[in-house]
Amino acid sequence: MQDLFVDGQWVGSTGSGPGRVILNPFDGSELATVTEAGADDVHAAVRAARTAFDSGPWRSTTARHRGELLRAISALLVRDRAEIARIESLDTGKTLTEGGIDVDDVAAVFRYYAGLADTDAGRVVDTGNPDVVSRVVHEPVGVCALITPWNYPLLQLSWKLAPALAAGNTVVIKPSEVTPLSSIHLVRLVDEVGFPAGVVNLVLGAGATTGAALVEHPHVDLISFTGGLATGRAIMAAAAADVKRIALELGGKNPNVVFADTDFDTAVDYALMAAFLHSGQVCSAGSRLIVESSIHDSFVAELARRADAIQLGNGLDETTECGPLVSSEHRAKVEAHIERALADGARLVTGGRRPEDPTLANGYFLRPTIFADCRSDLAIVQDEVFGPVVTVERFDTEDEAIRLANNTSYGLAGAVWTNDASRAQRVAGALRHGTVWINDFHPYVPQAEWGGFGKSGIGRELGPSGLDEYRETKHVYQNTRPAPQRWFAGGENRDG
Ligand code: NAD
């Protein structure tokens, strides 16, 4: 096993651990066994990144050249699309179609930052003094730790890796221990393109050990993390010791507000997609449906009818609409949320159980689940479940809809469905969420920022701000004609 990439070499762990078995969530079968990095391996990776940043040839590469390297990665992703989509489907349980879309998106992210790499040379400042040249320029931050979750392993990595490299940083990547396979493949593509040794490093292993060793390492300058709120808090605390830069993309509890004047069938269809795409294991999942009272009952009935018809199965089968949850541990957590909701008195409309189909018995499946008549103070409405569970609340007025939609400590994304363009803009303006969709759900583009208000995180990925996360800003002020003035009397005496 040589799955760690350190200083330009594929290496095993310096420890003697047995490695980690990666399971297929569809049936629990073994997909691979991968290396686990110990603290020494993390140290070696950070040291390689530090040396590459401080004294390697990477320092003198031009932004244009860095852009060319990113474009080459994008081309290799397109070349390997089918293989990577299959890896992602096997590892995460998502459908092959979704895996393919992920690869397309990832290639687009690398292309976007390839284009952006050399477009911003800073700015000249008019100081009002003709004898001064004042420039504001950007520089890379240094060694960046890139830590990613298991739901969109490749996509989340690309949102970090592409801008970090475009800006000239060196990186140590730590993917989720549950789904590391596509990240290993991406680093193989990085190796194929040919970056200087130490610019990109990969360590694998659990959060509490490998991840913690990385975030606590004094030679790491920046931590970019996507994952859960509790981990985000721990990382923020660890970063405080050295005042490391941090970027946090955390969870969400995303409202999907449906007004009665919208197209009913389209809104139902998108509400299903919003809640159950990738079995709800999406940070921006539309897990809180907020429906106008006049259509509430018929909306919930149609939603349940169609949720019951969702085809669960192997992500590799063309007929599958939803795959399993990522692991048996994660399914147990989602089931605990469902139990709590039942105990709290939420009305279970459908789902809430494992499927009866014996061909799915070895996988980590759960039926799409709908709770209605939910009060917004219930745990099931407030806590991120990260599974195929949607709650439904009702409203009578626009103000009430906005109040319910904003009644969360998160603030990642939300949607409003209405045919009234003025109302759409009013509600979009009032929602305290980092992304708002009008008559749609889930789309994102590399050109537009992504990130959260409130406990959904700190900073933004994608767009120009996504590049700024990985840059320091420096003011260079030059006095081109120092005047023969003396600040202190002693100087005048000396000259005289
Ligand atoms: P997680 O927080 O358990 O783990 C995320 C990563 O952090 C993994 O690589 C893990 O090994 C690592 N980690 C865990 N403990 C660590 C520690 N103490 N120090 C350093 N690293 C540590 O999250 P998850 O279960 O993998 O992912 C699900 C979560 O991710 C959900 O809350 C979801 O909302 C969030 N997410 C957010 C976005 C977004 O864009 N905001 C996108 C995807 C997922």
Boltz pocket constraint, residues with backbone or C-beta under 6 A from the ligand:
constraints:
  - pocket:
      binder: B
      contacts: [[A, 147], [A, 148], [A, 149], [A, 150], [A, 151], [A, 152], [A, 156], [A, 174], [A, 175], [A, 176], [A, 177], [A, 205], [A, 206], [A, 207], [A, 208], [A, 210], [A, 211], [A, 212], [A, 215], [A, 226], [A, 227], [A, 228], [A, 229], [A, 231], [A, 232], [A, 234], [A, 235], [A, 249], [A, 250], [A, 251], [A, 252], [A, 282], [A, 283], [A, 384], [A, 386], [A, 412], [A, 452], [A, 456], [A, 457]]
      max_distance: 6.0
